[in-house]
């Protein structure tokens, strides 16, 4: 086996550096895509939370209204029974 010359070592190191740089560039692109998708998911989650809060705020009077109608019905029934 022959000893590599310094120029061979330098060429091999330069090739290895190019391969590593290309790999890092690919990883950076994939990370940027993951971050973009994560931001989209965060925006979608915030939108769903806002819509859910709106639905919950619009729903709260229903049980109260039903209770009031039931009490009014009971009062009218008792009033009619009392008048007989």
PDB file as gemmi writes it, atoms N, CA and C in Angstrom:
CRYST1    1.000    1.000    1.000  90.00  90.00  90.00 P 1                      
ATOM      1  N   UNK A   1       0.833  -1.167   0.000  1.00  0.00           N  
ATOM      2  CA  UNK A   1       0.000   0.000   0.000  1.00  0.00           C  
ATOM      3  C   UNK A   1       0.884   1.239   0.000  1.00  0.00           C  
ATOM      4  N   UNK A   2       0.536   2.163  -0.829  1.00  0.00           N  
ATOM      5  CA  UNK A   2       1.364   3.365  -0.949  1.00  0.00           C  
ATOM      6  C   UNK A   2       0.796   4.464  -0.073  1.00  0.00           C  
ATOM      7  N   UNK A   3       1.668   5.291   0.395  1.00  0.00           N  
ATOM      8  CA  UNK A   3       1.236   6.430   1.207  1.00  0.00           C  
ATOM      9  C   UNK A   3       0.564   7.465   0.304  1.00  0.00           C  
ATOM     10  N   UNK A   4      -0.581   8.000   0.760  1.00  0.00           N  
ATOM     11  CA  UNK A   4      -1.225   9.019  -0.066  1.00  0.00           C  
ATOM     12  C   UNK A   4      -0.409  10.301  -0.040  1.00  0.00           C  
ATOM     13  N   UNK A   5      -0.439  10.958  -1.149  1.00  0.00           N  
ATOM     14  CA  UNK A   5       0.268  12.231  -1.240  1.00  0.00           C  
ATOM     15  C   UNK A   5      -0.597  13.324  -0.610  1.00  0.00           C  
ATOM     16  N   UNK A   6       0.028  14.398  -0.185  1.00  0.00           N  
ATOM     17  CA  UNK A   6      -0.760  15.489   0.418  1.00  0.00           C  
ATOM     18  C   UNK A   6      -1.829  16.039  -0.523  1.00  0.00           C  
ATOM     19  N   UNK A   7      -1.575  16.022  -1.800  1.00  0.00           N  
ATOM     20  CA  UNK A   7      -2.597  16.522  -2.728  1.00  0.00           C  
ATOM     21  C   UNK A   7      -3.797  15.567  -2.791  1.00  0.00           C  
ATOM     22  N   UNK A   8      -3.526  14.246  -2.685  1.00  0.00           N  
ATOM     23  CA  UNK A   8      -4.631  13.274  -2.659  1.00  0.00           C  
ATOM     24  C   UNK A   8      -5.489  13.460  -1.405  1.00  0.00           C  
ATOM     25  N   UNK A   9      -4.825  13.674  -0.291  1.00  0.00           N  
ATOM     26  CA  UNK A   9      -5.540  13.894   0.968  1.00  0.00           C  
ATOM     27  C   UNK A   9      -6.361  15.171   0.876  1.00  0.00           C  
ATOM     28  N   UNK A  10      -5.781  16.208   0.328  1.00  0.00           N  
ATOM     29  CA  UNK A  10      -6.493  17.485   0.206  1.00  0.00           C  
ATOM     30  C   UNK A  10      -7.710  17.341  -0.711  1.00  0.00           C  
ATOM     31  N   UNK A  11      -7.559  16.617  -1.806  1.00  0.00           N  
ATOM     32  CA  UNK A  11      -8.681  16.403  -2.723  1.00  0.00           C  
ATOM     33  C   UNK A  11      -9.792  15.595  -2.048  1.00  0.00           C  
ATOM     34  N   UNK A  12      -9.406  14.577  -1.301  1.00  0.00           N  
ATOM     35  CA  UNK A  12     -10.395  13.748  -0.625  1.00  0.00           C  
ATOM     36  C   UNK A  12     -11.116  14.543   0.466  1.00  0.00           C  
ATOM     37  N   UNK A  13     -10.368  15.351   1.191  1.00  0.00           N  
ATOM     38  CA  UNK A  13     -10.986  16.204   2.208  1.00  0.00           C  
ATOM     39  C   UNK A  13     -11.940  17.226   1.581  1.00  0.00           C  
ATOM     40  N   UNK A  14     -11.557  17.762   0.442  1.00  0.00           N  
ATOM     41  CA  UNK A  14     -12.420  18.731  -0.244  1.00  0.00           C  
ATOM     42  C   UNK A  14     -13.701  18.050  -0.721  1.00  0.00           C  
ATOM     43  N   UNK A  15     -13.581  16.836  -1.231  1.00  0.00           N  
ATOM     44  CA  UNK A  15     -14.766  16.088  -1.667  1.00  0.00           C  
ATOM     45  C   UNK A  15     -15.670  15.779  -0.469  1.00  0.00           C  
ATOM     46  N   UNK A  16     -15.068  15.372   0.635  1.00  0.00           N  
ATOM     47  CA  UNK A  16     -15.821  15.073   1.848  1.00  0.00           C  
ATOM     48  C   UNK A  16     -16.523  16.330   2.363  1.00  0.00           C  
ATOM     49  N   UNK A  17     -15.830  17.454   2.297  1.00  0.00           N  
ATOM     50  CA  UNK A  17     -16.436  18.725   2.717  1.00  0.00           C  
ATOM     51  C   UNK A  17     -17.642  19.058   1.857  1.00  0.00           C  
ATOM     52  N   UNK A  18     -17.557  18.834   0.573  1.00  0.00           N  
ATOM     53  CA  UNK A  18     -18.687  19.089  -0.323  1.00  0.00           C  
ATOM     54  C   UNK A  18     -19.879  18.194  -0.002  1.00  0.00           C  
ATOM     55  N   UNK A  19     -19.590  16.930   0.289  1.00  0.00           N  
ATOM     56  CA  UNK A  19     -20.665  15.999   0.636  1.00  0.00           C  
ATOM     57  C   UNK A  19     -21.342  16.426   1.935  1.00  0.00           C  
ATOM     58  N   UNK A  20     -20.551  16.823   2.922  1.00  0.00           N  
ATOM     59  CA  UNK A  20     -21.100  17.254   4.210  1.00  0.00           C  
ATOM     60  C   UNK A  20     -21.927  18.526   4.032  1.00  0.00           C  
ATOM     61  N   UNK A  21     -21.430  19.476   3.248  1.00  0.00           N  
ATOM     62  CA  UNK A  21     -22.174  20.719   3.005  1.00  0.00           C  
ATOM     63  C   UNK A  21     -23.501  20.442   2.298  1.00  0.00           C  
ATOM     64  N   UNK A  22     -23.492  19.537   1.347  1.00  0.00           N  
ATOM     65  CA  UNK A  22     -24.731  19.189   0.647  1.00  0.00           C  
ATOM     66  C   UNK A  22     -25.721  18.535   1.608  1.00  0.00           C  
ATOM     67  N   UNK A  23     -25.216  17.670   2.487  1.00  0.00           N  
ATOM     68  CA  UNK A  23     -26.089  17.035   3.477  1.00  0.00           C  
ATOM     69  C   UNK A  23     -26.687  18.057   4.434  1.00  0.00           C  
ATOM     70  N   UNK A  24     -25.864  18.996   4.896  1.00  0.00           N  
ATOM     71  CA  UNK A  24     -26.373  20.043   5.784  1.00  0.00           C  
ATOM     72  C   UNK A  24     -27.395  20.920   5.081  1.00  0.00           C  
ATOM     73  N   UNK A  25     -27.164  21.230   3.832  1.00  0.00           N  
ATOM     74  CA  UNK A  25     -28.121  22.044   3.081  1.00  0.00           C  
ATOM     75  C   UNK A  25     -29.455  21.315   2.952  1.00  0.00           C  
ATOM     76  N   UNK A  26     -29.409  20.027   2.708  1.00  0.00           N  
ATOM     77  CA  UNK A  26     -30.639  19.236   2.613  1.00  0.00           C  
ATOM     78  C   UNK A  26     -31.366  19.201   3.955  1.00  0.00           C  
ATOM     79  N   UNK A  27     -30.614  19.018   5.036  1.00  0.00           N  
ATOM     80  CA  UNK A  27     -31.217  19.020   6.373  1.00  0.00           C  
ATOM     81  C   UNK A  27     -31.819  20.374   6.718  1.00  0.00           C  
ATOM     82  N   UNK A  28     -31.130  21.445   6.339  1.00  0.00           N  
ATOM     83  CA  UNK A  28     -31.668  22.780   6.591  1.00  0.00           C  
ATOM     84  C   UNK A  28     -32.994  22.978   5.857  1.00  0.00           C  
ATOM     85  N   UNK A  29     -33.068  22.503   4.636  1.00  0.00           N  
ATOM     86  CA  UNK A  29     -34.317  22.605   3.873  1.00  0.00           C  
ATOM     87  C   UNK A  29     -35.439  21.811   4.518  1.00  0.00           C  
ATOM     88  N   UNK A  30     -35.121  20.624   5.005  1.00  0.00           N  
ATOM     89  CA  UNK A  30     -36.141  19.798   5.658  1.00  0.00           C  
ATOM     90  C   UNK A  30     -36.587  20.424   6.977  1.00  0.00           C  
ATOM     91  N   UNK A  31     -35.653  20.978   7.726  1.00  0.00           N  
ATOM     92  CA  UNK A  31     -36.010  21.648   8.978  1.00  0.00           C  
ATOM     93  C   UNK A  31     -36.874  22.876   8.724  1.00  0.00           C  
ATOM     94  N   UNK A  32     -36.556  23.614   7.677  1.00  0.00           N  
ATOM     95  CA  UNK A  32     -37.381  24.784   7.345  1.00  0.00           C  
ATOM     96  C   UNK A  32     -38.801  24.357   6.992  1.00  0.00           C  
ATOM     97  N   UNK A  33     -38.936  23.268   6.265  1.00  0.00           N  
ATOM     98  CA  UNK A  33     -40.264  22.760   5.916  1.00  0.00           C  
ATOM     99  C   UNK A  33     -41.018  22.303   7.164  1.00  0.00           C  
ATOM    100  N   UNK A  34     -40.330  21.632   8.069  1.00  0.00           N  
ATOM    101  CA  UNK A  34     -40.963  21.196   9.314  1.00  0.00           C  
ATOM    102  C   UNK A  34     -41.400  22.397  10.136  1.00  0.00           C  
ATOM    103  N   UNK A  35     -40.570  23.421  10.207  1.00  0.00           N  
ATOM    104  CA  UNK A  35     -40.937  24.624  10.953  1.00  0.00           C  
ATOM    105  C   UNK A  35     -42.150  25.314  10.316  1.00  0.00           C  
ATOM    106  N   UNK A  36     -42.207  25.357   8.996  1.00  0.00           N  
ATOM    107  CA  UNK A  36     -43.344  25.968   8.313  1.00  0.00           C  
ATOM    108  C   UNK A  36     -44.623  25.187   8.610  1.00  0.00           C  
ATOM    109  N   UNK A  37     -44.546  23.879   8.559  1.00  0.00           N  
ATOM    110  CA  UNK A  37     -45.717  23.060   8.870  1.00  0.00           C  
ATOM    111  C   UNK A  37     -46.128  23.215  10.328  1.00  0.00           C  
ATOM    112  N   UNK A  38     -45.157  23.324  11.214  1.00  0.00           N  
ATOM    113  CA  UNK A  38     -45.457  23.545  12.628  1.00  0.00           C  
ATOM    114  C   UNK A  38     -46.178  24.873  12.839  1.00  0.00           C  
ATOM    115  N   UNK A  39     -45.737  25.914  12.134  1.00  0.00           N  
ATOM    116  CA  UNK A  39     -46.410  27.211  12.224  1.00  0.00           C  
ATOM    117  C   UNK A  39     -47.833  27.121  11.699  1.00  0.00           C  
ATOM    118  N   UNK A  40     -48.036  26.385  10.612  1.00  0.00           N  
ATOM    119  CA  UNK A  40     -49.385  26.213  10.074  1.00  0.00           C  
ATOM    120  C   UNK A  40     -50.278  25.487  11.074  1.00  0.00           C  
ATOM    121  N   UNK A  41     -49.733  24.475  11.732  1.00  0.00           N  
ATOM    122  CA  UNK A  41     -50.505  23.724  12.726  1.00  0.00           C  
ATOM    123  C   UNK A  41     -50.848  24.638  13.907  1.00  0.00           C  
ATOM    124  N   UNK A  42     -49.891  25.472  14.327  1.00  0.00           N  
ATOM    125  CA  UNK A  42     -50.156  26.400  15.424  1.00  0.00           C  
ATOM    126  C   UNK A  42     -51.264  27.385  15.063  1.00  0.00           C  
ATOM    127  N   UNK A  43     -51.227  27.919  13.834  1.00  0.00           N  
ATOM    128  CA  UNK A  43     -52.283  28.854  13.397  1.00  0.00           C  
ATOM    129  C   UNK A  43     -53.629  28.145  13.336  1.00  0.00           C  
ATOM    130  N   UNK A  44     -53.639  26.927  12.839  1.00  0.00           N  
ATOM    131  CA  UNK A  44     -54.890  26.162  12.746  1.00  0.00           C  
ATOM    132  C   UNK A  44     -55.440  25.847  14.136  1.00  0.00           C  
ATOM    133  N   UNK A  45     -54.572  25.507  15.061  1.00  0.00           N  
ATOM    134  CA  UNK A  45     -54.991  25.220  16.425  1.00  0.00           C  
ATOM    135  C   UNK A  45     -55.554  26.470  17.090  1.00  0.00           C  
ATOM    136  N   UNK A  46     -54.916  27.609  16.889  1.00  0.00           N  
ATOM    137  CA  UNK A  46     -55.418  28.864  17.454  1.00  0.00           C  
ATOM    138  C   UNK A  46     -56.783  29.203  16.863  1.00  0.00           C  
ATOM    139  N   UNK A  47     -56.951  28.965  15.553  1.00  0.00           N  
ATOM    140  CA  UNK A  47     -58.236  29.218  14.905  1.00  0.00           C  
ATOM    141  C   UNK A  47     -59.314  28.305  15.481  1.00  0.00           C  
ATOM    142  N   UNK A  48     -58.999  27.045  15.666  1.00  0.00           N  
ATOM    143  CA  UNK A  48     -59.977  26.104  16.226  1.00  0.00           C  
ATOM    144  C   UNK A  48     -60.325  26.465  17.668  1.00  0.00           C  
ATOM    145  N   UNK A  49     -59.329  26.905  18.436  1.00  0.00           N  
ATOM    146  CA  UNK A  49     -59.592  27.320  19.818  1.00  0.00           C  
ATOM    147  C   UNK A  49     -60.542  28.521  19.836  1.00  0.00           C  
ATOM    148  N   UNK A  50     -60.306  29.481  18.947  1.00  0.00           N  
ATOM    149  CA  UNK A  50     -61.167  30.661  18.897  1.00  0.00           C  
ATOM    150  C   UNK A  50     -62.590  30.274  18.500  1.00  0.00           C  
ATOM    151  N   UNK A  51     -62.714  29.391  17.527  1.00  0.00           N  
ATOM    152  CA  UNK A  51     -64.046  28.962  17.100  1.00  0.00           C  
ATOM    153  C   UNK A  51     -64.753  28.182  18.200  1.00  0.00           C  
ATOM    154  N   UNK A  52     -64.028  27.346  18.926  1.00  0.00           N  
ATOM    155  CA  UNK A  52     -64.611  26.587  20.021  1.00  0.00           C  
ATOM    156  C   UNK A  52     -65.060  27.509  21.149  1.00  0.00           C  
ATOM    157  N   UNK A  53     -64.237  28.511  21.464  1.00  0.00           N  
ATOM    158  CA  UNK A  53     -64.630  29.487  22.488  1.00  0.00           C  
ATOM    159  C   UNK A  53     -65.896  30.217  22.086  1.00  0.00           C  
ATOM    160  N   UNK A  54     -65.999  30.577  20.813  1.00  0.00           N  
ATOM    161  CA  UNK A  54     -67.190  31.262  20.321  1.00  0.00           C  
ATOM    162  C   UNK A  54     -68.419  30.372  20.451  1.00  0.00           C  
ATOM    163  N   UNK A  55     -68.275  29.092  20.118  1.00  0.00           N  
ATOM    164  CA  UNK A  55     -69.398  28.167  20.244  1.00  0.00           C  
ATOM    165  C   UNK A  55     -69.807  27.980  21.703  1.00  0.00           C  
ATOM    166  N   UNK A  56     -68.827  27.900  22.585  1.00  0.00           N  
ATOM    167  CA  UNK A  56     -69.142  27.728  23.996  1.00  0.00           C  
ATOM    168  C   UNK A  56     -69.834  28.957  24.571  1.00  0.00           C  
ATOM    169  N   UNK A  57     -69.426  30.149  24.141  1.00  0.00           N  
ATOM    170  CA  UNK A  57     -70.067  31.374  24.629  1.00  0.00           C  
ATOM    171  C   UNK A  57     -71.495  31.477  24.124  1.00  0.00           C  
ATOM    172  N   UNK A  58     -71.738  31.029  22.912  1.00  0.00           N  
ATOM    173  CA  UNK A  58     -73.084  31.102  22.352  1.00  0.00           C  
ATOM    174  C   UNK A  58     -74.014  30.036  22.911  1.00  0.00           C  
ATOM    175  N   UNK A  59     -73.479  29.031  23.553  1.00  0.00           N  
ATOM    176  CA  UNK A  59     -74.294  27.928  24.027  1.00  0.00           C  
ATOM    177  C   UNK A  59     -74.732  28.093  25.472  1.00  0.00           C  
ATOM    178  N   UNK A  60     -74.070  28.912  26.255  1.00  0.00           N  
ATOM    179  CA  UNK A  60     -74.340  28.965  27.689  1.00  0.00           C  
ATOM    180  C   UNK A  60     -75.760  29.364  28.037  1.00  0.00           C  
ATOM    181  N   UNK A  61     -76.471  30.224  27.289  1.00  0.00           N  
ATOM    182  CA  UNK A  61     -77.813  30.604  27.730  1.00  0.00           C  
ATOM    183  C   UNK A  61     -78.844  29.483  27.578  1.00  0.00           C  
ATOM    184  N   UNK A  62     -78.602  28.489  26.774  1.00  0.00           N  
ATOM    185  CA  UNK A  62     -79.606  27.456  26.537  1.00  0.00           C  
ATOM    186  C   UNK A  62     -80.064  26.754  27.815  1.00  0.00           C  
ATOM    187  N   UNK A  63     -79.200  26.253  28.661  1.00  0.00           N  
ATOM    188  CA  UNK A  63     -79.681  25.612  29.891  1.00  0.00           C  
ATOM    189  C   UNK A  63     -80.423  26.598  30.800  1.00  0.00           C  
ATOM    190  N   UNK A  64     -79.945  27.840  30.843  1.00  0.00           N  
ATOM    191  CA  UNK A  64     -80.611  28.836  31.683  1.00  0.00           C  
ATOM    192  C   UNK A  64     -82.011  29.142  31.158  1.00  0.00           C  
ATOM    193  N   UNK A  65     -82.141  29.284  29.859  1.00  0.00           N  
ATOM    194  CA  UNK A  65     -83.455  29.560  29.254  1.00  0.00           C  
ATOM    195  C   UNK A  65     -84.394  28.379  29.500  1.00  0.00           C  
ATOM    196  N   UNK A  66     -83.887  27.173  29.352  1.00  0.00           N  
ATOM    197  CA  UNK A  66     -84.718  25.993  29.601  1.00  0.00           C  
ATOM    198  C   UNK A  66     -85.180  25.940  31.054  1.00  0.00           C  
ATOM    199  N   UNK A  67     -84.329  26.277  31.979  1.00  0.00           N  
ATOM    200  CA  UNK A  67     -84.715  26.289  33.394  1.00  0.00           C  
ATOM    201  C   UNK A  67     -85.785  27.344  33.645  1.00  0.00           C  
ATOM    202  N   UNK A  68     -85.618  28.520  33.041  1.00  0.00           N  
ATOM    203  CA  UNK A  68     -86.623  29.582  33.208  1.00  0.00           C  
ATOM    204  C   UNK A  68     -87.966  29.169  32.624  1.00  0.00           C  
ATOM    205  N   UNK A  69     -87.963  28.527  31.457  1.00  0.00           N  
ATOM    206  CA  UNK A  69     -89.208  28.068  30.845  1.00  0.00           C  
ATOM    207  C   UNK A  69     -89.867  27.011  31.721  1.00  0.00           C  
ATOM    208  N   UNK A  70     -89.070  26.120  32.295  1.00  0.00           N  
ATOM    209  CA  UNK A  70     -89.629  25.089  33.167  1.00  0.00           C  
ATOM    210  C   UNK A  70     -90.245  25.702  34.422  1.00  0.00           C  
ATOM    211  N   UNK A  71     -89.576  26.674  35.005  1.00  0.00           N  
ATOM    212  CA  UNK A  71     -90.107  27.336  36.200  1.00  0.00           C  
ATOM    213  C   UNK A  71     -91.375  28.104  35.849  1.00  0.00           C  
ATOM    214  N   UNK A  72     -91.375  28.781  34.694  1.00  0.00           N  
ATOM    215  CA  UNK A  72     -92.573  29.519  34.269  1.00  0.00           C  
ATOM    216  C   UNK A  72     -93.727  28.552  34.021  1.00  0.00           C  
ATOM    217  N   UNK A  73     -93.458  27.416  33.418  1.00  0.00           N  
ATOM    218  CA  UNK A  73     -94.500  26.413  33.187  1.00  0.00           C  
ATOM    219  C   UNK A  73     -95.055  25.877  34.492  1.00  0.00           C  
ATOM    220  N   UNK A  74     -94.178  25.624  35.443  1.00  0.00           N  
ATOM    221  CA  UNK A  74     -94.615  25.157  36.756  1.00  0.00           C  
ATOM    222  C   UNK A  74     -95.453  26.220  37.456  1.00  0.00           C  
ATOM    223  N   UNK A  75     -95.010  27.469  37.363  1.00  0.00           N  
ATOM    224  CA  UNK A  75     -95.766  28.558  37.992  1.00  0.00           C  
ATOM    225  C   UNK A  75     -97.143  28.694  37.353  1.00  0.00           C  
ATOM    226  N   UNK A  76     -97.227  28.614  36.016  1.00  0.00           N  
ATOM    227  CA  UNK A  76     -98.530  28.710  35.352  1.00  0.00           C  
ATOM    228  C   UNK A  76     -99.431  27.542  35.724  1.00  0.00           C  
ATOM    229  N   UNK A  77     -98.841  26.362  35.829  1.00  0.00           N  
ATOM    230  CA  UNK A  77     -99.643  25.189  36.215  1.00  0.00           C  
ATOM    231  C   UNK A  77    -100.173  25.348  37.635  1.00  0.00           C  
ATOM    232  N   UNK A  78     -99.318  25.781  38.555  1.00  0.00           N  
ATOM    233  CA  UNK A  78     -99.765  25.997  39.922  1.00  0.00           C  
ATOM    234  C   UNK A  78    -100.818  27.105  40.008  1.00  0.00           C  
ATOM    235  N   UNK A  79    -100.659  28.150  39.218  1.00  0.00           N  
ATOM    236  CA  UNK A  79    -101.624  29.258  39.200  1.00  0.00           C  
ATOM    237  C   UNK A  79    -102.991  28.779  38.682  1.00  0.00           C  
ATOM    238  N   UNK A  80    -102.963  27.949  37.609  1.00  0.00           N  
ATOM    239  CA  UNK A  80    -104.221  27.421  37.086  1.00  0.00           C  
ATOM    240  C   UNK A  80    -104.880  26.481  38.067  1.00  0.00           C  
ATOM    241  N   UNK A  81    -104.071  25.666  38.773  1.00  0.00           N  
ATOM    242  CA  UNK A  81    -104.651  24.763  39.776  1.00  0.00           C  
ATOM    243  C   UNK A  81    -105.224  25.540  40.957  1.00  0.00           C  
ATOM    244  N   UNK A  82    -104.587  26.636  41.290  1.00  0.00           N  
ATOM    245  CA  UNK A  82    -105.058  27.437  42.413  1.00  0.00           C  
ATOM    246  C   UNK A  82    -106.366  28.164  42.065  1.00  0.00           C  
ATOM    247  N   UNK A  83    -106.580  28.488  40.811  1.00  0.00           N  
ATOM    248  CA  UNK A  83    -107.781  29.214  40.387  1.00  0.00           C  
ATOM    249  C   UNK A  83    -108.981  28.292  40.223  1.00  0.00           C  
ATOM    250  N   UNK A  84    -108.841  27.033  40.253  1.00  0.00           N  
ATOM    251  CA  UNK A  84    -109.974  26.102  40.059  1.00  0.00           C  
ATOM    252  C   UNK A  84    -110.771  25.934  41.281  1.00  0.00           C  
TER     253      UNK A  84                                                      
END                                                                             
